[in-house]
Amino acid sequence: MAVDVAVAGVVGVLAIAGYYAAEPTGSQRSQDAIGLVLILGSTGCLAFRRARVWPAVAGMLAFTIAFWVADYPSNFDIFTVLALYAAVAHGGPDRRLVWRRAAAANALLTLIALLGVLSPGEDLPPVALVGVVTVHLTASFVGEAVYDRARRMAELQARAERAETERELLARQAVLDERARIAREMHDVVAHGVSVMVVQAGAAERAIDTDPEAARRSLSNVQAVGRDALAEMRQLLGLLRHADHGADLQPQATLADVARVVDHAHHSGVSTELEVRGERPALPMGVDMAGFRVVQEALTNVIKHGGDGASARVTVTYGPTDVRIEVIDDGVGVSDAELSTTTGQGIVGMRERVELFGGELRAGPRPGGGFRVLALLPTQVPSTSAPVVGVR
């Protein structure tokens, strides 16, 4: 507003100077207070050309037309030009309405100029009519160009703000996804190893007095499982610490390593059998890792919840379009109610891994007792699947 007032002040001073510098010719009216009031009125309206566009435009046109009709002399007349410019440049987003009003104003000013040319008492040459029309149309089109540029700049700014907001949302989502991935990896690495170690330590404690050799074997298993879990933990932490430095880490376990986790479960007191059906195809790395984690988590749950004397059977079936992984046990397991209220990461992590590749996971108690986990993983990952960052 301060800028608009300043501009209006400069234009008003020049208009008043032109008003008093002009010499009346013919029947023109001499300068008086009414003419000065008309100029000051146009100047005041000019100060509001952006704050109150249409009232300001109407006021400038009204005062200027009154100035013309009164036939005051002037060497400075720009208010009609500024009025048409302001109407188009600041008239608002409804361009049809803006241009209808601008066209009406142009027609009115052209008519007044035409009457001045045709009036016997006026000495305006016909070329003056061409000049009036040209100047007013030019002011209108310049206003349109200014409006279009402002609109484009506003759109670019809004687009930049949206892009920044989307970038922040994507970055936040990426952090959440990475946290979830790390939680799954930590759970898979820690839960299985610690569960086996707890069971083996308990067996060693029970047998240390009656069967020292059995206790020694259990402690040896604790040591072996702890060493493996520690190695996997170091791999995971190494990836988190040195992801940008290309840390030289060993490949993560895949379905080809299922026998190892089956042996761990067997040594932990769960009689476990492994059956592999079909010819193993070349699987995507993420699918291969997810299949191994399903078996590992399922057997970990058997160790933790199956009870004494539980046995399990792992069946891996390689088909032409998918890999079928089934882990069943005859242990105590958990009920449907307990399963629905659990807050653990195990089954949730398995389901997230499987569904990430377009697969399906079913887990629940068996009708005759025990628990069943069934995972179906596609041998070819759809192109729309999200990329998976595995521990390498």
C-alpha positions, 0 to 999 in steps of 0.5 A: 500500500505504501508503494501504491500511495507513493506512485499515486502521489508522483502521478498526481503531482505531474498531473497537477503540474500539467493541469496548471501548465496548459493554456486554455484554447477556444472554449476550454474552461480555465483552471479552477478548484473543481478541476483540481478536485477532479485530479485529486480524486483520480489520484486518490483512487489510483492509490487503491488500484490494487487494494480495491481494484474495481471501485478505484478503476470506476473512480478514476474513469468517473473523475477523468470523464468529468474532467473531459466533459468539463473541458479543462485543459491539461498537458498530462492525462494518464489516469484512464491508461492506468485505470485500464491497466489496473483493471486487467492486471489486478481484476482477479482470476475471472478473466471473462468478467475482467475483459467484459468490464475492460471492453466496456471501459474501452468502448466508453472512452472511445465513444467520448473521444469520438464525440470530441472529434465530431463535436463542432466546438472541438478542434481534436483531429481524427488521428487523436481517436486512433491514438486514444484507442491504441493507448487504451488497448495497449494498456489493457494488453500490458495488464493481461501480460502482467497478470499472466506473469504473476499467475505463472510465478504463483503457480511455480511457487505453489508447485515448488512448495508442493514438491518440498512438502512431498519431498519431506513426506517421502523422506519421512516415509523412507525413515519409517520404512527403514526403521521397520526394516531394521526392526525386522532384521534385528528381530530375525537375527536376535530372536532366533539366536537368543531363543535357541541359546535360552533353551540350550542353557536351560537344558545344560542346567538340568543335565549338569549334575546327572549328565555332564556330557549332555550339558557340555553339548548344550553349552557347545550349542549355545556357543555355536549359536551365539557365535552365529548370531553375533556374526549376523549382528555384526553384519547388520551393524556394519551395514548401518554404519558403513552403508555409504562406504561399501562395507565388504559384508557377507551375503545374507542367508537364503533358502539354500541355508535352510538346513542350517536353521533346521539343525539349530532347531533340532539341537535346541530340542525340537525334533525337526525334519526338512523336505525340499521338493522340486528343483530350486530355480534362480530366485530374486535375492529379496524372495530368497532372503524372505523365504529363509526368514519365514522358516527361521521365525517359524522355528523360533516360535516353535522353540519359544512356544512349542513346549517340551517334546515338540517336533516340527516339519519344514517343507519347501516346494519349488513350483513353476510360479511360486515357492511354497514354504510350510512349517508345521509343529505339534507343540502347544503353540498359541491360541487365536485369541493370544495371536490376535493380541500379540505385540511381537514382531514375528508374524507381523514381520513375516507377513510384511516380508512376504506381502512385499513381494506379492506373496501370501502368508497364513499363520494360525493354530492347527485344528489337531494341535500345534501351529502352522505357517504357510508362505507362498512367494512368487518366483518372479517379483512383479515390476510394481513391487517396491525395491528391497534393500537387503543386508549384503 
